[in-house]
Amino acid sequence: MTFSLTAFFLKPGRTYLFLCLAGAISAVGFAPWNLWLINIVALAFLCRFFMTGITPRQGLAGGFSFGFGQGAVSMSWLINALMIDSGQFLVFAPLVPIGMGILFGVFFALPACIAALAQTNVKKVIAFAGALGFFEWMRSWFLTGFPWNLTGSVFMEQDALLQSAAVVGVYGLSVWAALIAGAIALLPQIKPLIAVLTITAILETAGAVRLWNADETKVWGVNLRLVQPNIEQSLKWDPQKADEHFSTLIRLSKENNELVTHVIWPESAVDFPVNTAHGERVRAMAAVRQGGVLIMGGLKIKQTKPLQVANSVFVLNDLGDITADYDKSHLVPFGEYVPFATWMPMRKIVPIGPDFAQGNGVRTVHVEKAPPAGMLVCYEIIFSGAVTDRVHRPAWLINVTNDAWYGQSAGPYQHFAMARLRAVEEGLPVVRVANSGISAVIDPYGRASQKLALGTQGVLDSPLPTALPPTFYAQTGPTPVVLICLVLILFSLKKRK
């Protein structure tokens, strides 16, 4: 096997095409397929590539090829968002897989280049693992950040191993996935594989013990209702359908709600600016019983001249008064605002007003008759280590979203997976309410015993799980893992005297 692979990799044109194909196949490691072993075996081929005496420049090309394949395939569902508004953005559809392929390609090329600089195969693997973790962390903030489908998220269906995220976060899981892949690539050397499998078994055992001793208590007196209206995105902003959509939300909320204390609607649930429409807010109160609380996603008029609109979450009491709110702070480029708008004469994809106004960052919000909550709108949940106010830690996270943009695709499943990861990392329950699914109450161990399936209409009633004490990762964020990644890189590149 070693000889045939080495011979294969001596033909560059064929090699880069093969690595691109391996990257494309690795996409099945992410949700909804969750075939994690295929992802790691595909990554092992990339590791084997930089063990064949390649130059750093060849490492760049090989890593870019692998990442391009993975990004282009795993993110192809984004094309659906361009097809909603009469297809006027469809001309940009070919740019989606190309752009995502380039983004992923760059952040695989750099680790592969660094690995090529190491002197021994074992050190190449260690260098690659450290560099992959480091550059995936960099991808989380570079150019506003896009940490979607990080390598560590392939372990989503390994509940016991996933508990390690409470210590090392998703970036640490990425490092570990790369080490497993590297150990496979080192075959027929058996010792590295035995070592990583032994440590993996220890991590699995520790995670299983954590789950066995899980605190499954609930917050007394809080009974949530998650409302999933499943309104088709192409009809969502149709003014002729507005009253019908509003009535649907109220109907779903009020049916058999005798025990419900808090009703939660998804992102942009209504078509009116919530803060200026008192009459509509009063009408919305039909959704809750006396003394109940409504939490809803909606638009906020921040100022009229010039017009500034925010994508917000509101907490309303049973009189229709706004008792707290939160403005989305991490906006989606091209979706909610156009970067470099002076040089890019196009409008944002969301067909509402001008570019959205940016909020002031994550913060903990007071929720009547419930513990304080962290509010996250849509993809704000994907940013590991940046989802809570660490000074005023919340007791739960509310993530409202509208994944109807992406239809029946892999996107909503991947988005849901990242919400589960944040729950484990932070030791906090995550209440995720989506227009078209997947809505669920996720406990602090990343488990969702009940959920509303994608593309269905309905409600989910659930108590609120109790928060755990702050995890190690919740206290430190990704800093320790990033420092370890740098140490691994420096150790691997240190030359023998």
KEVEX-356464 format. One record per residue (C-alpha): residue in one letter; x, y, z. Coordinates in steps of 0.5 Angstrom, whole numbers. Last residue first. Example, Ala and Ser with C-alpha at 12.3 -4.5 7.8 and 13.67 -1.06 7.14 Angstrom:
[rec S, [27, -2, 14]]
[rec A, [25, -9, 16]]
This chain:
[rec K, [43, 39, 32]]
[rec R, [36, 37, 30]]
[rec K, [31, 42, 27]]
[rec K, [25, 45, 31]]
[rec L, [19, 44, 26]]
[rec S, [15, 39, 30]]
[rec F, [16, 43, 36]]
[rec L, [14, 49, 34]]
[rec I, [8, 47, 30]]
[rec L, [6, 43, 37]]
[rec V, [7, 49, 41]]
[rec L, [3, 53, 36]]
[rec C, [-3, 48, 37]]
[rec I, [-2, 48, 45]]
[rec L, [-3, 56, 45]]
[rec V, [-9, 55, 40]]
[rec V, [-12, 50, 45]]
[rec P, [-11, 54, 51]]
[rec T, [-14, 61, 48]]
[rec P, [-20, 57, 45]]
[rec G, [-25, 60, 51]]
[rec T, [-22, 60, 58]]
[rec Q, [-28, 60, 63]]
[rec A, [-33, 57, 58]]
[rec Y, [-28, 52, 56]]
[rec F, [-26, 49, 63]]
[rec T, [-34, 48, 64]]
[rec P, [-38, 54, 67]]
[rec P, [-42, 50, 73]]
[rec L, [-48, 46, 69]]
[rec A, [-54, 50, 67]]
[rec T, [-61, 47, 69]]
[rec P, [-65, 44, 63]]
[rec L, [-72, 48, 61]]
[rec P, [-78, 44, 61]]
[rec S, [-81, 42, 54]]
[rec D, [-87, 44, 49]]
[rec L, [-85, 43, 42]]
[rec V, [-90, 46, 37]]
[rec G, [-91, 44, 30]]
[rec Q, [-90, 45, 22]]
[rec T, [-85, 41, 19]]
[rec G, [-80, 42, 14]]
[rec L, [-74, 40, 18]]
[rec A, [-76, 36, 24]]
[rec L, [-78, 39, 31]]
[rec K, [-74, 36, 36]]
[rec Q, [-74, 32, 42]]
[rec S, [-69, 28, 46]]
[rec A, [-64, 34, 44]]
[rec R, [-57, 32, 47]]
[rec G, [-51, 37, 47]]
[rec Y, [-49, 35, 54]]
[rec P, [-52, 42, 57]]
[rec D, [-59, 40, 54]]
[rec I, [-61, 42, 47]]
[rec V, [-68, 44, 47]]
[rec A, [-70, 43, 40]]
[rec S, [-72, 47, 33]]
[rec I, [-70, 44, 26]]
[rec G, [-73, 47, 23]]
[rec S, [-77, 51, 18]]
[rec N, [-78, 58, 22]]
[rec A, [-73, 55, 27]]
[rec V, [-73, 56, 35]]
[rec R, [-66, 53, 38]]
[rec V, [-66, 53, 46]]
[rec V, [-59, 52, 48]]
[rec P, [-58, 49, 55]]
[rec L, [-51, 51, 58]]
[rec G, [-45, 47, 59]]
[rec E, [-41, 52, 55]]
[rec E, [-37, 47, 50]]
[rec V, [-43, 42, 51]]
[rec A, [-48, 47, 49]]
[rec R, [-44, 50, 43]]
[rec L, [-43, 44, 40]]
[rec R, [-51, 42, 40]]
[rec A, [-52, 49, 36]]
[rec M, [-46, 47, 31]]
[rec A, [-50, 41, 30]]
[rec F, [-56, 45, 28]]
[rec H, [-53, 49, 23]]
[rec Q, [-50, 43, 20]]
[rec Y, [-57, 40, 20]]
[rec P, [-60, 47, 17]]
[rec G, [-55, 47, 11]]
[rec A, [-55, 40, 9]]
[rec S, [-61, 41, 4]]
[rec Q, [-69, 41, 5]]
[rec G, [-70, 49, 4]]
[rec Y, [-64, 53, 5]]
[rec W, [-67, 60, 6]]
[rec A, [-72, 56, 11]]
[rec D, [-66, 57, 16]]
[rec N, [-70, 62, 20]]
[rec T, [-66, 63, 26]]
[rec V, [-67, 64, 34]]
[rec N, [-62, 61, 38]]
[rec I, [-64, 62, 46]]
[rec L, [-58, 61, 50]]
[rec W, [-59, 59, 58]]
[rec A, [-56, 61, 65]]
[rec P, [-53, 67, 62]]
[rec R, [-46, 69, 65]]
[rec H, [-45, 76, 66]]
[rec V, [-38, 77, 66]]
[rec R, [-37, 72, 60]]
[rec D, [-42, 75, 56]]
[rec T, [-44, 69, 52]]
[rec V, [-43, 66, 44]]
[rec A, [-36, 68, 43]]
[rec G, [-32, 61, 45]]
[rec S, [-34, 58, 38]]
[rec F, [-38, 62, 33]]
[rec I, [-43, 58, 30]]
[rec I, [-49, 61, 34]]
[rec E, [-49, 67, 31]]
[rec Y, [-51, 64, 25]]
[rec C, [-58, 65, 26]]
[rec V, [-60, 70, 32]]
[rec L, [-56, 69, 39]]
[rec M, [-59, 71, 45]]
[rec G, [-56, 69, 52]]
[rec A, [-61, 68, 58]]
[rec P, [-62, 70, 65]]
[rec P, [-67, 65, 69]]
[rec A, [-74, 65, 68]]
[rec K, [-80, 69, 70]]
[rec E, [-79, 75, 66]]
[rec V, [-72, 74, 62]]
[rec H, [-67, 79, 63]]
[rec V, [-61, 79, 57]]
[rec T, [-54, 77, 58]]
[rec R, [-50, 80, 52]]
[rec V, [-47, 78, 46]]
[rec G, [-44, 84, 42]]
[rec N, [-47, 92, 41]]
[rec G, [-52, 91, 35]]
[rec Q, [-50, 92, 28]]
[rec A, [-55, 96, 23]]
[rec F, [-58, 92, 18]]
[rec D, [-56, 94, 11]]
[rec P, [-62, 98, 8]]
[rec G, [-70, 96, 8]]
[rec I, [-72, 88, 8]]
[rec P, [-70, 84, 2]]
[rec V, [-65, 79, 5]]
[rec I, [-60, 78, -1]]
[rec K, [-56, 85, 0]]
[rec R, [-56, 90, -5]]
[rec M, [-51, 90, -11]]
[rec P, [-46, 96, -13]]
[rec M, [-40, 93, -10]]
[rec W, [-35, 99, -10]]
[rec T, [-38, 103, -5]]
[rec A, [-42, 97, -1]]
[rec F, [-35, 95, 1]]
[rec P, [-39, 89, 5]]
[rec V, [-46, 89, 3]]
[rec Y, [-50, 87, 9]]
[rec E, [-55, 82, 12]]
[rec G, [-54, 77, 7]]
[rec F, [-48, 80, 3]]
[rec P, [-44, 79, 9]]
[rec V, [-48, 76, 15]]
[rec L, [-48, 80, 21]]
[rec H, [-45, 79, 28]]
[rec S, [-49, 84, 32]]
[rec K, [-56, 82, 32]]
[rec D, [-60, 86, 37]]
[rec Y, [-62, 84, 43]]
[rec D, [-69, 86, 47]]
[rec A, [-72, 87, 54]]
[rec T, [-78, 88, 57]]
[rec I, [-82, 90, 51]]
[rec D, [-90, 91, 53]]
[rec G, [-95, 87, 50]]
[rec L, [-99, 87, 56]]
[rec D, [-97, 79, 57]]
[rec N, [-90, 81, 58]]
[rec L, [-85, 81, 51]]
[rec V, [-78, 79, 50]]
[rec F, [-76, 82, 44]]
[rec V, [-70, 79, 39]]
[rec S, [-67, 83, 34]]
[rec N, [-65, 84, 26]]
[rec A, [-64, 91, 26]]
[rec V, [-66, 97, 22]]
[rec Q, [-63, 104, 21]]
[rec L, [-67, 109, 16]]
[rec P, [-63, 115, 16]]
[rec K, [-67, 119, 18]]
[rec T, [-72, 113, 22]]
[rec Q, [-68, 111, 27]]
[rec K, [-67, 104, 31]]
[rec I, [-73, 101, 27]]
[rec K, [-73, 94, 30]]
[rec L, [-75, 87, 26]]
[rec G, [-77, 81, 29]]
[rec G, [-75, 75, 33]]
[rec M, [-80, 73, 39]]
[rec I, [-80, 72, 46]]
[rec L, [-87, 72, 49]]
[rec V, [-88, 71, 56]]
[rec G, [-94, 69, 60]]
[rec G, [-98, 72, 66]]
[rec Q, [-104, 71, 63]]
[rec R, [-104, 66, 57]]
[rec V, [-99, 67, 51]]
[rec A, [-101, 67, 44]]
[rec A, [-106, 72, 45]]
[rec M, [-101, 77, 46]]
[rec A, [-99, 78, 39]]
[rec R, [-105, 82, 38]]
[rec V, [-102, 87, 44]]
[rec R, [-96, 87, 40]]
[rec E, [-99, 88, 33]]
[rec G, [-102, 95, 36]]
[rec H, [-96, 97, 39]]
[rec A, [-92, 97, 33]]
[rec T, [-86, 101, 34]]
[rec N, [-81, 96, 37]]
[rec V, [-84, 90, 33]]
[rec P, [-82, 93, 26]]
[rec F, [-88, 89, 22]]
[rec D, [-87, 83, 18]]
[rec V, [-87, 78, 24]]
[rec A, [-83, 72, 26]]
[rec S, [-76, 75, 24]]
[rec E, [-72, 69, 27]]
[rec P, [-77, 64, 31]]
[rec W, [-82, 65, 36]]
[rec I, [-81, 63, 43]]
[rec V, [-87, 62, 48]]
[rec H, [-86, 62, 55]]
[rec T, [-90, 60, 61]]
[rec V, [-94, 54, 58]]
[rec L, [-98, 50, 63]]
[rec E, [-105, 52, 60]]
[rec N, [-102, 52, 53]]
[rec N, [-107, 47, 49]]
[rec E, [-107, 51, 43]]
[rec K, [-105, 58, 44]]
[rec S, [-98, 58, 41]]
[rec L, [-100, 55, 34]]
[rec R, [-106, 59, 33]]
[rec I, [-102, 65, 35]]
[rec L, [-96, 64, 30]]
[rec T, [-101, 62, 24]]
[rec S, [-105, 68, 25]]
[rec F, [-99, 72, 24]]
[rec H, [-97, 68, 18]]
[rec E, [-105, 69, 15]]
[rec D, [-104, 77, 17]]
[rec A, [-98, 77, 13]]
[rec K, [-100, 73, 7]]
[rec Q, [-102, 79, 2]]
[rec P, [-96, 83, 4]]
[rec D, [-91, 77, 2]]
[rec W, [-85, 77, 6]]
[rec K, [-85, 70, 8]]
[rec L, [-88, 67, 1]]
[rec S, [-81, 65, -2]]
[rec Q, [-79, 63, 5]]
[rec E, [-84, 58, 6]]
[rec I, [-87, 59, 13]]
[rec N, [-85, 53, 17]]
[rec P, [-89, 55, 23]]
[rec Q, [-84, 52, 28]]
[rec V, [-86, 55, 35]]
[rec L, [-82, 53, 41]]
[rec R, [-86, 52, 48]]
[rec L, [-83, 53, 54]]
[rec N, [-85, 51, 61]]
[rec V, [-81, 54, 67]]
[rec G, [-83, 53, 74]]
[rec W, [-77, 50, 77]]
[rec V, [-71, 50, 72]]
[rec K, [-70, 42, 70]]
[rec T, [-65, 37, 73]]
[rec E, [-62, 32, 69]]
[rec D, [-55, 33, 72]]
[rec A, [-51, 28, 68]]
[rec N, [-47, 22, 72]]
[rec W, [-48, 17, 66]]
[rec L, [-46, 23, 61]]
[rec R, [-40, 24, 65]]
[rec V, [-38, 17, 65]]
[rec A, [-39, 16, 58]]
[rec G, [-35, 22, 56]]
[rec A, [-29, 19, 61]]
[rec T, [-30, 13, 57]]
[rec E, [-30, 16, 50]]
[rec L, [-23, 20, 52]]
[rec I, [-20, 14, 55]]
[rec A, [-22, 10, 48]]
[rec T, [-19, 16, 44]]
[rec I, [-13, 16, 48]]
[rec T, [-12, 8, 46]]
[rec L, [-14, 9, 39]]
[rec V, [-9, 15, 39]]
[rec A, [-3, 11, 41]]
[rec I, [-5, 4, 38]]
[rec L, [-5, 8, 31]]
[rec P, [2, 11, 33]]
[rec K, [5, 4, 34]]
[rec I, [3, 1, 28]]
[rec Q, [7, 4, 23]]
[rec P, [4, 0, 17]]
[rec L, [1, 5, 17]]
[rec L, [3, 13, 18]]
[rec A, [-3, 15, 14]]
[rec I, [-8, 12, 19]]
[rec A, [-4, 15, 25]]
[rec G, [-4, 22, 21]]
[rec A, [-12, 21, 20]]
[rec I, [-12, 20, 28]]
[rec L, [-8, 26, 29]]
[rec A, [-12, 30, 25]]
[rec A, [-19, 28, 28]]
[rec W, [-15, 30, 35]]
[rec V, [-13, 37, 32]]
[rec S, [-20, 38, 30]]
[rec L, [-23, 36, 37]]
[rec G, [-19, 41, 40]]
[rec Y, [-22, 46, 35]]
[rec V, [-29, 44, 37]]
[rec G, [-28, 46, 44]]
[rec V, [-22, 43, 49]]
[rec V, [-25, 42, 55]]
[rec A, [-33, 42, 55]]
[rec A, [-31, 40, 47]]
[rec S, [-29, 33, 51]]
[rec Q, [-36, 31, 52]]
[rec L, [-36, 30, 44]]
[rec L, [-33, 23, 45]]
[rec A, [-39, 21, 49]]
[rec D, [-44, 23, 44]]
[rec Q, [-40, 21, 38]]
[rec E, [-46, 23, 33]]
[rec M, [-43, 30, 33]]
[rec F, [-36, 27, 32]]
[rec V, [-35, 31, 25]]
[rec S, [-35, 37, 28]]
[rec G, [-28, 37, 30]]
[rec T, [-26, 39, 22]]
[rec L, [-30, 45, 22]]
[rec N, [-36, 45, 18]]
[rec W, [-38, 53, 19]]
[rec P, [-32, 57, 22]]
[rec F, [-34, 63, 18]]
[rec G, [-30, 69, 21]]
[rec T, [-31, 77, 20]]
[rec L, [-25, 77, 15]]
[rec F, [-21, 72, 19]]
[rec W, [-25, 71, 26]]
[rec S, [-27, 63, 26]]
[rec R, [-22, 62, 20]]
[rec M, [-16, 63, 25]]
[rec W, [-19, 58, 29]]
[rec E, [-19, 53, 24]]
[rec F, [-12, 56, 22]]
[rec F, [-9, 54, 29]]
[rec G, [-13, 47, 29]]
[rec L, [-10, 45, 22]]
[rec A, [-3, 48, 24]]
[rec G, [-3, 43, 30]]
[rec A, [-5, 37, 27]]
[rec F, [-1, 38, 21]]
[rec A, [5, 39, 25]]
[rec I, [4, 33, 29]]
[rec V, [3, 29, 23]]
[rec K, [9, 32, 20]]
[rec K, [13, 30, 26]]
[rec V, [11, 23, 25]]
[rec N, [13, 23, 18]]
[rec T, [20, 26, 20]]
[rec Q, [23, 33, 18]]
[rec A, [18, 38, 18]]
[rec L, [17, 43, 13]]
[rec A, [12, 39, 9]]
[rec A, [7, 40, 15]]
[rec I, [7, 47, 15]]
[rec C, [5, 47, 7]]
[rec A, [-1, 42, 9]]
[rec P, [-3, 47, 15]]
[rec L, [-3, 53, 10]]
[rec A, [-7, 49, 4]]
[rec F, [-12, 47, 9]]
[rec F, [-14, 54, 11]]
[rec V, [-13, 56, 4]]
[rec G, [-18, 51, 1]]
[rec F, [-23, 52, 5]]
[rec L, [-24, 59, 3]]
[rec I, [-23, 57, -4]]
[rec G, [-28, 52, -4]]
[rec M, [-33, 56, -1]]
[rec G, [-32, 62, -7]]
[rec I, [-32, 56, -12]]
[rec P, [-38, 53, -9]]
[rec V, [-42, 59, -9]]
[rec L, [-39, 63, -15]]
[rec P, [-43, 58, -19]]
[rec A, [-50, 61, -16]]
[rec F, [-48, 68, -17]]
[rec V, [-53, 69, -24]]
[rec L, [-58, 66, -19]]
[rec F, [-59, 72, -15]]
[rec Q, [-65, 75, -19]]
[rec G, [-68, 68, -18]]
[rec S, [-75, 71, -16]]
[rec D, [-72, 72, -9]]
[rec I, [-71, 65, -7]]
[rec M, [-66, 62, -11]]
[rec L, [-60, 65, -8]]
[rec A, [-61, 62, -2]]
[rec N, [-61, 55, -5]]
[rec I, [-54, 56, -7]]
[rec L, [-52, 56, 0]]
[rec W, [-53, 48, 0]]
[rec S, [-46, 47, -4]]
[rec M, [-43, 48, 3]]
[rec S, [-40, 41, 4]]
[rec V, [-39, 40, -4]]
[rec A, [-35, 46, -5]]
[rec G, [-31, 47, 2]]
[rec Q, [-29, 39, 2]]
[rec G, [-27, 40, -6]]
[rec F, [-23, 46, -5]]
[rec G, [-20, 44, 2]]
[rec F, [-17, 38, -1]]
[rec S, [-14, 42, -7]]
[rec F, [-11, 47, -3]]
[rec G, [-8, 42, 1]]
[rec G, [-5, 39, -5]]
[rec A, [-3, 46, -8]]
[rec L, [0, 48, -1]]
[rec G, [4, 42, 0]]
[rec Q, [7, 42, -7]]
[rec R, [10, 49, -5]]
[rec P, [12, 46, 2]]
[rec T, [16, 41, -2]]
[rec I, [14, 34, -3]]
[rec G, [18, 28, 0]]
[rec T, [12, 23, 0]]
[rec M, [10, 24, 7]]
[rec F, [6, 30, 5]]
[rec F, [1, 26, 1]]
[rec R, [0, 21, 6]]
[rec C, [-3, 26, 11]]
[rec L, [-8, 28, 5]]
[rec F, [-10, 21, 4]]
[rec A, [-11, 21, 12]]
[rec L, [-16, 26, 11]]
[rec A, [-20, 22, 7]]
[rec V, [-20, 17, 12]]
[rec I, [-22, 22, 17]]
[rec N, [-28, 24, 13]]
[rec I, [-30, 17, 12]]
[rec L, [-30, 15, 19]]
[rec W, [-34, 21, 21]]
[rec L, [-40, 19, 17]]
[rec N, [-45, 24, 20]]
[rec W, [-49, 24, 14]]
[rec P, [-54, 30, 16]]
[rec A, [-49, 33, 18]]
[rec F, [-41, 33, 17]]
[rec G, [-37, 27, 15]]
[rec V, [-40, 26, 8]]
[rec A, [-36, 32, 6]]
[rec S, [-30, 28, 6]]
[rec I, [-32, 25, -1]]
[rec A, [-31, 32, -4]]
[rec G, [-24, 33, 0]]
[rec A, [-22, 26, -3]]
[rec L, [-24, 28, -10]]
[rec C, [-20, 35, -9]]
[rec L, [-14, 30, -7]]
[rec F, [-15, 26, -13]]
[rec L, [-15, 32, -18]]
[rec Y, [-8, 34, -14]]
[rec T, [-5, 28, -15]]
[rec R, [-7, 26, -22]]
[rec G, [-3, 33, -24]]
[rec P, [2, 32, -19]]
[rec K, [5, 25, -21]]
[rec L, [9, 22, -16]]
[rec F, [3, 22, -11]]
[rec F, [1, 15, -15]]
[rec A, [8, 12, -14]]
[rec T, [8, 14, -6]]
[rec L, [1, 11, -6]]
[rec S, [3, 4, -9]]
[rec F, [9, 4, -5]]
[rec T, [6, 5, 2]]
[rec M, [0, 0, 0]]
